C-alpha cells in the first residue's frame, strides 16, 4: 500500500489541524459517513503499517 502523506500542522483559534492524503486502497477501508478522530486514525495507521 502507498504512503500516507501528512501536511504541516496549522491552527485556528480552537483547533490544531492537519491534512492527510491516503492511498485509494486505504481510503476504501474507512467509513465514509463521518469525520475520523485522531485516535481512530492513529490506530488505523498503526495496524496497517505492521
Phi and psi restraints in degrees (range 20) as a CNS / XPLOR table:
assign (resid 1 and name C) (resid 2 and name N)
       (resid 2 and name CA) (resid 2 and name C) 1.0 -73.3 20.0 2
assign (resid 2 and name N) (resid 2 and name CA)
       (resid 2 and name C) (resid 3 and name N) 1.0 170.0 20.0 2
assign (resid 2 and name C) (resid 3 and name N)
       (resid 3 and name CA) (resid 3 and name C) 1.0 -69.1 20.0 2
assign (resid 3 and name N) (resid 3 and name CA)
       (resid 3 and name C) (resid 4 and name N) 1.0 152.1 20.0 2
assign (resid 3 and name C) (resid 4 and name N)
       (resid 4 and name CA) (resid 4 and name C) 1.0 -96.6 20.0 2
assign (resid 4 and name N) (resid 4 and name CA)
       (resid 4 and name C) (resid 5 and name N) 1.0 127.6 20.0 2
assign (resid 4 and name C) (resid 5 and name N)
       (resid 5 and name CA) (resid 5 and name C) 1.0 -106.7 20.0 2
assign (resid 5 and name N) (resid 5 and name CA)
       (resid 5 and name C) (resid 6 and name N) 1.0 132.6 20.0 2
assign (resid 5 and name C) (resid 6 and name N)
       (resid 6 and name CA) (resid 6 and name C) 1.0 -115.7 20.0 2
assign (resid 6 and name N) (resid 6 and name CA)
       (resid 6 and name C) (resid 7 and name N) 1.0 136.9 20.0 2
assign (resid 6 and name C) (resid 7 and name N)
       (resid 7 and name CA) (resid 7 and name C) 1.0 -79.8 20.0 2
assign (resid 7 and name N) (resid 7 and name CA)
       (resid 7 and name C) (resid 8 and name N) 1.0 170.8 20.0 2
assign (resid 7 and name C) (resid 8 and name N)
       (resid 8 and name CA) (resid 8 and name C) 1.0 -64.8 20.0 2
assign (resid 8 and name N) (resid 8 and name CA)
       (resid 8 and name C) (resid 9 and name N) 1.0 153.2 20.0 2
assign (resid 8 and name C) (resid 9 and name N)
       (resid 9 and name CA) (resid 9 and name C) 1.0 -70.3 20.0 2
assign (resid 9 and name N) (resid 9 and name CA)
       (resid 9 and name C) (resid 10 and name N) 1.0 144.9 20.0 2
assign (resid 9 and name C) (resid 10 and name N)
       (resid 10 and name CA) (resid 10 and name C) 1.0 -138.2 20.0 2
assign (resid 10 and name N) (resid 10 and name CA)
       (resid 10 and name C) (resid 11 and name N) 1.0 157.3 20.0 2
assign (resid 10 and name C) (resid 11 and name N)
       (resid 11 and name CA) (resid 11 and name C) 1.0 -129.4 20.0 2
assign (resid 11 and name N) (resid 11 and name CA)
       (resid 11 and name C) (resid 12 and name N) 1.0 150.8 20.0 2
assign (resid 11 and name C) (resid 12 and name N)
       (resid 12 and name CA) (resid 12 and name C) 1.0 -122.3 20.0 2
assign (resid 12 and name N) (resid 12 and name CA)
       (resid 12 and name C) (resid 13 and name N) 1.0 -163.8 20.0 2
assign (resid 12 and name C) (resid 13 and name N)
       (resid 13 and name CA) (resid 13 and name C) 1.0 -67.5 20.0 2
assign (resid 13 and name N) (resid 13 and name CA)
       (resid 13 and name C) (resid 14 and name N) 1.0 -19.8 20.0 2
assign (resid 13 and name C) (resid 14 and name N)
       (resid 14 and name CA) (resid 14 and name C) 1.0 -120.7 20.0 2
assign (resid 14 and name N) (resid 14 and name CA)
       (resid 14 and name C) (resid 15 and name N) 1.0 -38.8 20.0 2
assign (resid 14 and name C) (resid 15 and name N)
       (resid 15 and name CA) (resid 15 and name C) 1.0 -119.7 20.0 2
assign (resid 15 and name N) (resid 15 and name CA)
       (resid 15 and name C) (resid 16 and name N) 1.0 155.3 20.0 2
assign (resid 15 and name C) (resid 16 and name N)
       (resid 16 and name CA) (resid 16 and name C) 1.0 -101.7 20.0 2
assign (resid 16 and name N) (resid 16 and name CA)
       (resid 16 and name C) (resid 17 and name N) 1.0 130.2 20.0 2
assign (resid 16 and name C) (resid 17 and name N)
       (resid 17 and name CA) (resid 17 and name C) 1.0 -125.0 20.0 2
assign (resid 17 and name N) (resid 17 and name CA)
       (resid 17 and name C) (resid 18 and name N) 1.0 159.3 20.0 2
assign (resid 17 and name C) (resid 18 and name N)
       (resid 18 and name CA) (resid 18 and name C) 1.0 -158.0 20.0 2
assign (resid 18 and name N) (resid 18 and name CA)
       (resid 18 and name C) (resid 19 and name N) 1.0 135.4 20.0 2
assign (resid 18 and name C) (resid 19 and name N)
       (resid 19 and name CA) (resid 19 and name C) 1.0 -87.9 20.0 2
assign (resid 19 and name N) (resid 19 and name CA)
       (resid 19 and name C) (resid 20 and name N) 1.0 142.3 20.0 2
assign (resid 19 and name C) (resid 20 and name N)
       (resid 20 and name CA) (resid 20 and name C) 1.0 -127.3 20.0 2
assign (resid 20 and name N) (resid 20 and name CA)
       (resid 20 and name C) (resid 21 and name N) 1.0 130.7 20.0 2
assign (resid 20 and name C) (resid 21 and name N)
       (resid 21 and name CA) (resid 21 and name C) 1.0 -112.4 20.0 2
assign (resid 21 and name N) (resid 21 and name CA)
       (resid 21 and name C) (resid 22 and name N) 1.0 121.5 20.0 2
assign (resid 21 and name C) (resid 22 and name N)
       (resid 22 and name CA) (resid 22 and name C) 1.0 -104.0 20.0 2
assign (resid 22 and name N) (resid 22 and name CA)
       (resid 22 and name C) (resid 23 and name N) 1.0 150.3 20.0 2
assign (resid 22 and name C) (resid 23 and name N)
       (resid 23 and name CA) (resid 23 and name C) 1.0 -64.0 20.0 2
assign (resid 23 and name N) (resid 23 and name CA)
       (resid 23 and name C) (resid 24 and name N) 1.0 141.3 20.0 2
assign (resid 23 and name C) (resid 24 and name N)
       (resid 24 and name CA) (resid 24 and name C) 1.0 -53.3 20.0 2
assign (resid 24 and name N) (resid 24 and name CA)
       (resid 24 and name C) (resid 25 and name N) 1.0 -34.9 20.0 2
assign (resid 24 and name C) (resid 25 and name N)
       (resid 25 and name CA) (resid 25 and name C) 1.0 -67.0 20.0 2
assign (resid 25 and name N) (resid 25 and name CA)
       (resid 25 and name C) (resid 26 and name N) 1.0 -34.5 20.0 2
assign (resid 25 and name C) (resid 26 and name N)
       (resid 26 and name CA) (resid 26 and name C) 1.0 -71.8 20.0 2
assign (resid 26 and name N) (resid 26 and name CA)
       (resid 26 and name C) (resid 27 and name N) 1.0 -43.8 20.0 2
assign (resid 26 and name C) (resid 27 and name N)
       (resid 27 and name CA) (resid 27 and name C) 1.0 -58.8 20.0 2
assign (resid 27 and name N) (resid 27 and name CA)
       (resid 27 and name C) (resid 28 and name N) 1.0 -33.1 20.0 2
assign (resid 27 and name C) (resid 28 and name N)
       (resid 28 and name CA) (resid 28 and name C) 1.0 -63.1 20.0 2
assign (resid 28 and name N) (resid 28 and name CA)
       (resid 28 and name C) (resid 29 and name N) 1.0 -23.8 20.0 2
assign (resid 28 and name C) (resid 29 and name N)
       (resid 29 and name CA) (resid 29 and name C) 1.0 -84.4 20.0 2
assign (resid 29 and name N) (resid 29 and name CA)
       (resid 29 and name C) (resid 30 and name N) 1.0 -11.2 20.0 2
assign (resid 29 and name C) (resid 30 and name N)
       (resid 30 and name CA) (resid 30 and name C) 1.0 -96.2 20.0 2
assign (resid 30 and name N) (resid 30 and name CA)
       (resid 30 and name C) (resid 31 and name N) 1.0 151.5 20.0 2
assign (resid 30 and name C) (resid 31 and name N)
       (resid 31 and name CA) (resid 31 and name C) 1.0 -63.3 20.0 2
assign (resid 31 and name N) (resid 31 and name CA)
       (resid 31 and name C) (resid 32 and name N) 1.0 143.8 20.0 2
assign (resid 31 and name C) (resid 32 and name N)
       (resid 32 and name CA) (resid 32 and name C) 1.0 -103.6 20.0 2
assign (resid 32 and name N) (resid 32 and name CA)
       (resid 32 and name C) (resid 33 and name N) 1.0 -5.6 20.0 2
assign (resid 32 and name C) (resid 33 and name N)
       (resid 33 and name CA) (resid 33 and name C) 1.0 -103.0 20.0 2
assign (resid 33 and name N) (resid 33 and name CA)
       (resid 33 and name C) (resid 34 and name N) 1.0 11.8 20.0 2
assign (resid 33 and name C) (resid 34 and name N)
       (resid 34 and name CA) (resid 34 and name C) 1.0 -160.6 20.0 2
assign (resid 34 and name N) (resid 34 and name CA)
       (resid 34 and name C) (resid 35 and name N) 1.0 163.3 20.0 2
assign (resid 34 and name C) (resid 35 and name N)
       (resid 35 and name CA) (resid 35 and name C) 1.0 -76.6 20.0 2
assign (resid 35 and name N) (resid 35 and name CA)
       (resid 35 and name C) (resid 36 and name N) 1.0 152.0 20.0 2
assign (resid 35 and name C) (resid 36 and name N)
       (resid 36 and name CA) (resid 36 and name C) 1.0 -102.0 20.0 2
assign (resid 36 and name N) (resid 36 and name CA)
       (resid 36 and name C) (resid 37 and name N) 1.0 139.8 20.0 2
assign (resid 36 and name C) (resid 37 and name N)
       (resid 37 and name CA) (resid 37 and name C) 1.0 -77.8 20.0 2
assign (resid 37 and name N) (resid 37 and name CA)
       (resid 37 and name C) (resid 38 and name N) 1.0 162.4 20.0 2
assign (resid 37 and name C) (resid 38 and name N)
       (resid 38 and name CA) (resid 38 and name C) 1.0 -59.0 20.0 2
assign (resid 38 and name N) (resid 38 and name CA)
       (resid 38 and name C) (resid 39 and name N) 1.0 -42.6 20.0 2
assign (resid 38 and name C) (resid 39 and name N)
       (resid 39 and name CA) (resid 39 and name C) 1.0 -63.7 20.0 2
assign (resid 39 and name N) (resid 39 and name CA)
       (resid 39 and name C) (resid 40 and name N) 1.0 -43.7 20.0 2
assign (resid 39 and name C) (resid 40 and name N)
       (resid 40 and name CA) (resid 40 and name C) 1.0 -62.3 20.0 2
assign (resid 40 and name N) (resid 40 and name CA)
       (resid 40 and name C) (resid 41 and name N) 1.0 -46.3 20.0 2
assign (resid 40 and name C) (resid 41 and name N)
       (resid 41 and name CA) (resid 41 and name C) 1.0 -63.9 20.0 2
assign (resid 41 and name N) (resid 41 and name CA)
       (resid 41 and name C) (resid 42 and name N) 1.0 -43.5 20.0 2
assign (resid 41 and name C) (resid 42 and name N)
       (resid 42 and name CA) (resid 42 and name C) 1.0 -64.4 20.0 2
assign (resid 42 and name N) (resid 42 and name CA)
       (resid 42 and name C) (resid 43 and name N) 1.0 -43.9 20.0 2
assign (resid 42 and name C) (resid 43 and name N)
       (resid 43 and name CA) (resid 43 and name C) 1.0 -63.7 20.0 2
assign (resid 43 and name N) (resid 43 and name CA)
       (resid 43 and name C) (resid 44 and name N) 1.0 -42.7 20.0 2
assign (resid 43 and name C) (resid 44 and name N)
       (resid 44 and name CA) (resid 44 and name C) 1.0 -63.2 20.0 2
assign (resid 44 and name N) (resid 44 and name CA)
       (resid 44 and name C) (resid 45 and name N) 1.0 -46.1 20.0 2
assign (resid 44 and name C) (resid 45 and name N)
       (resid 45 and name CA) (resid 45 and name C) 1.0 -62.6 20.0 2
assign (resid 45 and name N) (resid 45 and name CA)
       (resid 45 and name C) (resid 46 and name N) 1.0 -44.7 20.0 2
assign (resid 45 and name C) (resid 46 and name N)
       (resid 46 and name CA) (resid 46 and name C) 1.0 -61.9 20.0 2
assign (resid 46 and name N) (resid 46 and name CA)
       (resid 46 and name C) (resid 47 and name N) 1.0 -43.7 20.0 2
assign (resid 46 and name C) (resid 47 and name N)
       (resid 47 and name CA) (resid 47 and name C) 1.0 -64.3 20.0 2
assign (resid 47 and name N) (resid 47 and name CA)
       (resid 47 and name C) (resid 48 and name N) 1.0 -36.0 20.0 2
assign (resid 47 and name C) (resid 48 and name N)
       (resid 48 and name CA) (resid 48 and name C) 1.0 -89.6 20.0 2
assign (resid 48 and name N) (resid 48 and name CA)
       (resid 48 and name C) (resid 49 and name N) 1.0 -3.4 20.0 2
assign (resid 48 and name C) (resid 49 and name N)
       (resid 49 and name CA) (resid 49 and name C) 1.0 -97.1 20.0 2
assign (resid 49 and name N) (resid 49 and name CA)
       (resid 49 and name C) (resid 50 and name N) 1.0 -14.5 20.0 2
